[in-house]
Amino acid sequence: MIQSTKKYQVLFWVCLSSFLVWDTTVSPPVDLRNEPPLIAAGSGKPSSGGHCAVSK
């Protein structure tokens, strides 16, 4: 029983690590200078996003 659990833990970490490596190699690099600000309160910039309660 303990050996089986250990195998599943190793399998999980191998799969997770493989996915992260694959995602990093396939995805385009993130341009941090082109990202919108996380919080625009008080910065003078209007916040942008897809919230349905934002008045237009």
N, CA, C and O atoms as a CHARMM CRD file, in Angstrom:
* protein
*
  224
    1    1 MET  N      0.82400  -1.19700   0.00000 PROA 1      0.00000
    2    1 MET  CA     0.00000   0.00000   0.00000 PROA 1      0.00000
    3    1 MET  C      0.86600   1.25800   0.00000 PROA 1      0.00000
    4    1 MET  O      0.59300   2.18800  -0.75900 PROA 1      0.00000
    5    2 ILE  N      1.89400   1.30600   0.82700 PROA 2      0.00000
    6    2 ILE  CA     2.75900   2.48400   0.89900 PROA 2      0.00000
    7    2 ILE  C      3.57100   2.61600  -0.38500 PROA 2      0.00000
    8    2 ILE  O      3.78400   3.73100  -0.86100 PROA 2      0.00000
    9    3 GLN  N      4.02400   1.51800  -0.94700 PROA 3      0.00000
   10    3 GLN  CA     4.77100   1.56500  -2.20000 PROA 3      0.00000
   11    3 GLN  C      3.90600   2.12400  -3.31900 PROA 3      0.00000
   12    3 GLN  O      4.38800   2.88100  -4.16200 PROA 3      0.00000
   13    4 SER  N      2.62400   1.75200  -3.33000 PROA 4      0.00000
   14    4 SER  CA     1.71100   2.23900  -4.35900 PROA 4      0.00000
   15    4 SER  C      1.52600   3.75200  -4.24400 PROA 4      0.00000
   16    4 SER  O      1.52200   4.46100  -5.25000 PROA 4      0.00000
   17    5 THR  N      1.37600   4.23300  -3.03000 PROA 5      0.00000
   18    5 THR  CA     1.21300   5.66800  -2.80900 PROA 5      0.00000
   19    5 THR  C      2.47300   6.41900  -3.23700 PROA 5      0.00000
   20    5 THR  O      2.39100   7.48400  -3.84900 PROA 5      0.00000
   21    6 LYS  N      3.60700   5.87400  -2.92100 PROA 6      0.00000
   22    6 LYS  CA     4.88500   6.50000  -3.29700 PROA 6      0.00000
   23    6 LYS  C      5.01500   6.58500  -4.82000 PROA 6      0.00000
   24    6 LYS  O      5.49600   7.58300  -5.35700 PROA 6      0.00000
   25    7 LYS  N      4.57900   5.52500  -5.50600 PROA 7      0.00000
   26    7 LYS  CA     4.64200   5.53400  -6.97300 PROA 7      0.00000
   27    7 LYS  C      3.74500   6.61700  -7.55000 PROA 7      0.00000
   28    7 LYS  O      4.11700   7.29100  -8.51100 PROA 7      0.00000
   29    8 TYR  N      2.56200   6.78700  -6.96500 PROA 8      0.00000
   30    8 TYR  CA     1.65900   7.83300  -7.45100 PROA 8      0.00000
   31    8 TYR  C      2.20200   9.22900  -7.17300 PROA 8      0.00000
   32    8 TYR  O      2.01200  10.14400  -7.97400 PROA 8      0.00000
   33    9 GLN  N      2.86900   9.39000  -6.05400 PROA 9      0.00000
   34    9 GLN  CA     3.48000  10.68800  -5.75500 PROA 9      0.00000
   35    9 GLN  C      4.58900  11.00500  -6.75300 PROA 9      0.00000
   36    9 GLN  O      4.67800  12.12800  -7.25000 PROA 9      0.00000
   37   10 VAL  N      5.41900  10.03400  -7.04200 PROA 10     0.00000
   38   10 VAL  CA     6.49600  10.23600  -8.01600 PROA 10     0.00000
   39   10 VAL  C      5.91000  10.50500  -9.39000 PROA 10     0.00000
   40   10 VAL  O      6.39000  11.38100 -10.10900 PROA 10     0.00000
   41   11 LEU  N      4.87800   9.76200  -9.76100 PROA 11     0.00000
   42   11 LEU  CA     4.22200   9.96900 -11.05800 PROA 11     0.00000
   43   11 LEU  C      3.62600  11.37300 -11.14700 PROA 11     0.00000
   44   11 LEU  O      3.74200  12.03500 -12.17800 PROA 11     0.00000
   45   12 PHE  N      2.99200  11.82400 -10.07100 PROA 12     0.00000
   46   12 PHE  CA     2.41500  13.16100 -10.04900 PROA 12     0.00000
   47   12 PHE  C      3.48600  14.22700 -10.28400 PROA 12     0.00000
   48   12 PHE  O      3.30600  15.11000 -11.12200 PROA 12     0.00000
   49   13 TRP  N      4.60500  14.14900  -9.54700 PROA 13     0.00000
   50   13 TRP  CA     5.64800  15.16500  -9.67200 PROA 13     0.00000
   51   13 TRP  C      6.33400  15.11900 -11.02600 PROA 13     0.00000
   52   13 TRP  O      6.72800  16.15600 -11.55900 PROA 13     0.00000
   53   14 VAL  N      6.47900  13.93500 -11.58200 PROA 14     0.00000
   54   14 VAL  CA     7.06600  13.81600 -12.91700 PROA 14     0.00000
   55   14 VAL  C      6.13000  14.44600 -13.94800 PROA 14     0.00000
   56   14 VAL  O      6.57500  15.17400 -14.83600 PROA 14     0.00000
   57   15 CYS  N      4.84000  14.16600 -13.82500 PROA 15     0.00000
   58   15 CYS  CA     3.87600  14.74800 -14.77200 PROA 15     0.00000
   59   15 CYS  C      3.80400  16.26900 -14.63100 PROA 15     0.00000
   60   15 CYS  O      3.78300  16.98700 -15.63100 PROA 15     0.00000
   61   16 LEU  N      3.76900  16.75300 -13.40400 PROA 16     0.00000
   62   16 LEU  CA     3.70200  18.20100 -13.18400 PROA 16     0.00000
   63   16 LEU  C      4.95500  18.89800 -13.70800 PROA 16     0.00000
   64   16 LEU  O      4.86400  19.93800 -14.36100 PROA 16     0.00000
   65   17 SER  N      6.11100  18.33300 -13.42500 PROA 17     0.00000
   66   17 SER  CA     7.35900  18.91500 -13.90700 PROA 17     0.00000
   67   17 SER  C      7.42700  18.89500 -15.42600 PROA 17     0.00000
   68   17 SER  O      7.87100  19.86200 -16.04500 PROA 17     0.00000
   69   18 SER  N      6.98700  17.79600 -16.02600 PROA 18     0.00000
   70   18 SER  CA     6.98100  17.69800 -17.49000 PROA 18     0.00000
   71   18 SER  C      6.05600  18.73600 -18.10100 PROA 18     0.00000
   72   18 SER  O      6.39600  19.36000 -19.10600 PROA 18     0.00000
   73   19 PHE  N      4.89800  18.92200 -17.50500 PROA 19     0.00000
   74   19 PHE  CA     3.95600  19.91800 -18.01800 PROA 19     0.00000
   75   19 PHE  C      4.54100  21.32400 -17.92900 PROA 19     0.00000
   76   19 PHE  O      4.42200  22.10500 -18.87300 PROA 19     0.00000
   77   20 LEU  N      5.17100  21.65100 -16.80100 PROA 20     0.00000
   78   20 LEU  CA     5.74200  22.98600 -16.64300 PROA 20     0.00000
   79   20 LEU  C      6.87300  23.24200 -17.63500 PROA 20     0.00000
   80   20 LEU  O      6.98800  24.34000 -18.18000 PROA 20     0.00000
   81   21 VAL  N      7.69600  22.24300 -17.86600 PROA 21     0.00000
   82   21 VAL  CA     8.76900  22.38600 -18.85100 PROA 21     0.00000
   83   21 VAL  C      8.18400  22.55600 -20.24200 PROA 21     0.00000
   84   21 VAL  O      8.63100  23.41700 -20.99900 PROA 21     0.00000
   85   22 TRP  N      7.19300  21.74700 -20.58800 PROA 22     0.00000
   86   22 TRP  CA     6.54400  21.85700 -21.90100 PROA 22     0.00000
   87   22 TRP  C      5.89600  23.23100 -22.06000 PROA 22     0.00000
   88   22 TRP  O      6.05300  23.86800 -23.10100 PROA 22     0.00000
   89   23 ASP  N      5.17300  23.69200 -21.04600 PROA 23     0.00000
   90   23 ASP  CA     4.48200  24.97500 -21.13200 PROA 23     0.00000
   91   23 ASP  C      5.47600  26.12300 -21.28100 PROA 23     0.00000
   92   23 ASP  O      5.22500  27.07000 -22.02600 PROA 23     0.00000
   93   24 THR  N      6.59200  26.04200 -20.58400 PROA 24     0.00000
   94   24 THR  CA     7.61000  27.09500 -20.67400 PROA 24     0.00000
   95   24 THR  C      8.24800  27.13900 -22.05800 PROA 24     0.00000
   96   24 THR  O      8.54300  28.21800 -22.57100 PROA 24     0.00000
   97   25 THR  N      8.46100  25.98500 -22.65700 PROA 25     0.00000
   98   25 THR  CA     9.11400  25.96200 -23.97200 PROA 25     0.00000
   99   25 THR  C      8.15900  26.33400 -25.10000 PROA 25     0.00000
  100   25 THR  O      8.59200  26.89400 -26.10700 PROA 25     0.00000
  101   26 VAL  N      6.87600  26.03700 -24.95400 PROA 26     0.00000
  102   26 VAL  CA     5.91300  26.27400 -26.03700 PROA 26     0.00000
  103   26 VAL  C      5.33900  27.69100 -25.99600 PROA 26     0.00000
  104   26 VAL  O      5.07800  28.27600 -27.04700 PROA 26     0.00000
  105   27 SER  N      5.14000  28.24800 -24.80600 PROA 27     0.00000
  106   27 SER  CA     4.49500  29.54700 -24.65100 PROA 27     0.00000
  107   27 SER  C      5.43100  30.67600 -25.06100 PROA 27     0.00000
  108   27 SER  O      6.64400  30.58500 -24.87300 PROA 27     0.00000
  109   28 PRO  N      4.85900  31.74400 -25.62600 PROA 28     0.00000
  110   28 PRO  CA     5.69400  32.91200 -25.93200 PROA 28     0.00000
  111   28 PRO  C      6.12700  33.57800 -24.62800 PROA 28     0.00000
  112   28 PRO  O      5.42800  33.47400 -23.61900 PROA 28     0.00000
  113   29 PRO  N      7.26000  34.25200 -24.63900 PROA 29     0.00000
  114   29 PRO  CA     7.71200  34.90600 -23.40500 PROA 29     0.00000
  115   29 PRO  C      6.76400  36.04100 -23.00000 PROA 29     0.00000
  116   29 PRO  O      6.15900  36.69300 -23.85000 PROA 29     0.00000
  117   30 VAL  N      6.64900  36.25800 -21.70800 PROA 30     0.00000
  118   30 VAL  CA     5.78000  37.30300 -21.18500 PROA 30     0.00000
  119   30 VAL  C      6.51200  38.63100 -21.25600 PROA 30     0.00000
  120   30 VAL  O      7.63500  38.76100 -20.77000 PROA 30     0.00000
  121   31 ASP  N      5.85900  39.62400 -21.87200 PROA 31     0.00000
  122   31 ASP  CA     6.42200  40.97200 -21.94500 PROA 31     0.00000
  123   31 ASP  C      5.91000  41.75600 -20.74100 PROA 31     0.00000
  124   31 ASP  O      4.79000  42.26800 -20.76300 PROA 31     0.00000
  125   32 LEU  N      6.71100  41.85300 -19.70700 PROA 32     0.00000
  126   32 LEU  CA     6.27100  42.49700 -18.47400 PROA 32     0.00000
  127   32 LEU  C      6.01600  43.98300 -18.65400 PROA 32     0.00000
  128   32 LEU  O      5.23700  44.56500 -17.90000 PROA 32     0.00000
  129   33 ARG  N      6.65100  44.60500 -19.62600 PROA 33     0.00000
  130   33 ARG  CA     6.44300  46.03800 -19.84300 PROA 33     0.00000
  131   33 ARG  C      5.13200  46.32300 -20.56100 PROA 33     0.00000
  132   33 ARG  O      4.66100  47.46000 -20.54400 PROA 33     0.00000
  133   34 ASN  N      4.53600  45.32600 -21.18800 PROA 34     0.00000
  134   34 ASN  CA     3.29100  45.51300 -21.92700 PROA 34     0.00000
  135   34 ASN  C      2.08200  45.03000 -21.13800 PROA 34     0.00000
  136   34 ASN  O      0.95300  45.13200 -21.61900 PROA 34     0.00000
  137   35 GLU  N      2.29700  44.50600 -19.93800 PROA 35     0.00000
  138   35 GLU  CA     1.19000  44.01600 -19.12700 PROA 35     0.00000
  139   35 GLU  C      0.44700  45.18700 -18.49500 PROA 35     0.00000
  140   35 GLU  O      1.07100  46.18500 -18.13600 PROA 35     0.00000
  141   36 PRO  N     -0.87700  45.08700 -18.35100 PROA 36     0.00000
  142   36 PRO  CA    -1.63100  46.15100 -17.67300 PROA 36     0.00000
  143   36 PRO  C     -1.32400  46.13200 -16.17600 PROA 36     0.00000
  144   36 PRO  O     -0.95100  45.09000 -15.63600 PROA 36     0.00000
  145   37 PRO  N     -1.47500  47.26200 -15.50700 PROA 37     0.00000
  146   37 PRO  CA    -1.22600  47.28800 -14.06500 PROA 37     0.00000
  147   37 PRO  C     -2.23800  46.42800 -13.32600 PROA 37     0.00000
  148   37 PRO  O     -3.40900  46.37200 -13.70300 PROA 37     0.00000
  149   38 LEU  N     -1.78500  45.75500 -12.27000 PROA 38     0.00000
  150   38 LEU  CA    -2.69800  44.92400 -11.49500 PROA 38     0.00000
  151   38 LEU  C     -3.73500  45.76800 -10.77400 PROA 38     0.00000
  152   38 LEU  O     -4.92100  45.43800 -10.76900 PROA 38     0.00000
  153   39 ILE  N     -3.29400  46.83800 -10.17700 PROA 39     0.00000
  154   39 ILE  CA    -4.20800  47.74500  -9.47100 PROA 39     0.00000
  155   39 ILE  C     -3.97700  49.14000 -10.03100 PROA 39     0.00000
  156   39 ILE  O     -2.86600  49.66800  -9.96500 PROA 39     0.00000
  157   40 ALA  N     -5.02800  49.73300 -10.58200 PROA 40     0.00000
  158   40 ALA  CA    -4.88600  51.05000 -11.19100 PROA 40     0.00000
  159   40 ALA  C     -5.44300  52.14200 -10.29100 PROA 40     0.00000
  160   40 ALA  O     -5.54800  53.29000 -10.72300 PROA 40     0.00000
  161   41 ALA  N     -5.80100  51.82100  -9.05500 PROA 41     0.00000
  162   41 ALA  CA    -6.39200  52.81200  -8.15500 PROA 41     0.00000
  163   41 ALA  C     -5.36400  53.86700  -7.77300 PROA 41     0.00000
  164   41 ALA  O     -4.31200  53.55100  -7.21700 PROA 41     0.00000
  165   42 GLY  N     -5.67300  55.10100  -8.07200 PROA 42     0.00000
  166   42 GLY  CA    -4.82000  56.20200  -7.68600 PROA 42     0.00000
  167   42 GLY  C     -3.63400  56.44500  -8.59300 PROA 42     0.00000
  168   42 GLY  O     -2.83600  57.34400  -8.32800 PROA 42     0.00000
  169   43 SER  N     -3.49700  55.67400  -9.65000 PROA 43     0.00000
  170   43 SER  CA    -2.34200  55.85900 -10.51500 PROA 43     0.00000
  171   43 SER  C     -2.62500  56.81900 -11.66000 PROA 43     0.00000
  172   43 SER  O     -1.70800  57.20900 -12.38400 PROA 43     0.00000
  173   44 GLY  N     -3.88200  57.20300 -11.83100 PROA 44     0.00000
  174   44 GLY  CA    -4.25100  58.07700 -12.92600 PROA 44     0.00000
  175   44 GLY  C     -4.57800  57.33200 -14.19700 PROA 44     0.00000
  176   44 GLY  O     -5.07000  57.92500 -15.15700 PROA 44     0.00000
  177   45 LYS  N     -4.31300  56.04100 -14.21900 PROA 45     0.00000
  178   45 LYS  CA    -4.62200  55.23600 -15.39500 PROA 45     0.00000
  179   45 LYS  C     -5.96900  54.55600 -15.19200 PROA 45     0.00000
  180   45 LYS  O     -6.24000  54.03800 -14.10900 PROA 45     0.00000
  181   46 PRO  N     -6.81400  54.55100 -16.21500 PROA 46     0.00000
  182   46 PRO  CA    -8.08400  53.82800 -16.07100 PROA 46     0.00000
  183   46 PRO  C     -7.82000  52.32800 -16.03900 PROA 46     0.00000
  184   46 PRO  O     -6.96200  51.81700 -16.76000 PROA 46     0.00000
  185   47 SER  N     -8.55700  51.64700 -15.20600 PROA 47     0.00000
  186   47 SER  CA    -8.40600  50.20100 -15.15300 PROA 47     0.00000
  187   47 SER  C     -9.10000  49.59300 -16.36900 PROA 47     0.00000
  188   47 SER  O    -10.13500  50.09200 -16.81000 PROA 47     0.00000
  189   48 SER  N     -8.54700  48.54500 -16.89600 PROA 48     0.00000
  190   48 SER  CA    -9.15900  47.85700 -18.01900 PROA 48     0.00000
  191   48 SER  C     -9.32600  46.41000 -17.63500 PROA 48     0.00000
  192   48 SER  O     -8.51200  45.83500 -16.91200 PROA 48     0.00000
  193   49 GLY  N    -10.37800  45.84800 -18.12500 PROA 49     0.00000
  194   49 GLY  CA   -10.63800  44.44600 -17.80500 PROA 49     0.00000
  195   49 GLY  C    -12.02700  44.08000 -18.22900 PROA 49     0.00000
  196   49 GLY  O    -12.74500  44.89000 -18.81600 PROA 49     0.00000
  197   50 GLY  N    -12.40100  42.89000 -17.94100 PROA 50     0.00000
  198   50 GLY  CA   -13.68900  42.38500 -18.38700 PROA 50     0.00000
  199   50 GLY  C    -14.66100  42.18900 -17.24800 PROA 50     0.00000
  200   50 GLY  O    -15.16600  41.08300 -17.05700 PROA 50     0.00000
  201   51 HSD  N    -14.93400  43.22200 -16.49000 PROA 51     0.00000
  202   51 HSD  CA   -15.89300  43.08900 -15.40100 PROA 51     0.00000
  203   51 HSD  C    -17.21900  43.68100 -15.84600 PROA 51     0.00000
  204   51 HSD  O    -17.27100  44.78400 -16.39000 PROA 51     0.00000
  205   52 CYS  N    -18.27500  42.94400 -15.61200 PROA 52     0.00000
  206   52 CYS  CA   -19.58900  43.36800 -16.12100 PROA 52     0.00000
  207   52 CYS  C    -20.16200  44.54700 -15.34700 PROA 52     0.00000
  208   52 CYS  O    -21.08500  45.19200 -15.84400 PROA 52     0.00000
  209   53 ALA  N    -19.66100  44.86000 -14.15700 PROA 53     0.00000
  210   53 ALA  CA   -20.22500  45.93700 -13.34600 PROA 53     0.00000
  211   53 ALA  C    -19.55200  47.28100 -13.63800 PROA 53     0.00000
  212   53 ALA  O    -19.91800  48.28600 -13.02700 PROA 53     0.00000
  213   54 VAL  N    -18.60800  47.32600 -14.52900 PROA 54     0.00000
  214   54 VAL  CA   -17.91600  48.56800 -14.83400 PROA 54     0.00000
  215   54 VAL  C    -18.85300  49.45300 -15.65500 PROA 54     0.00000
  216   54 VAL  O    -19.37800  49.02500 -16.68300 PROA 54     0.00000
  217   55 SER  N    -19.06100  50.69400 -15.19400 PROA 55     0.00000
  218   55 SER  CA   -19.92300  51.61300 -15.93900 PROA 55     0.00000
  219   55 SER  C    -19.19900  52.13600 -17.16100 PROA 55     0.00000
  220   55 SER  O    -17.97500  52.26200 -17.16500 PROA 55     0.00000
  221   56 LYS  N    -19.94500  52.43500 -18.17500 PROA 56     0.00000
  222   56 LYS  CA   -19.36400  52.91700 -19.43800 PROA 56     0.00000
  223   56 LYS  C    -19.74600  54.34200 -19.68600 PROA 56     0.00000
  224   56 LYS  O    -19.35100  54.92000 -20.69800 PROA 56     0.00000
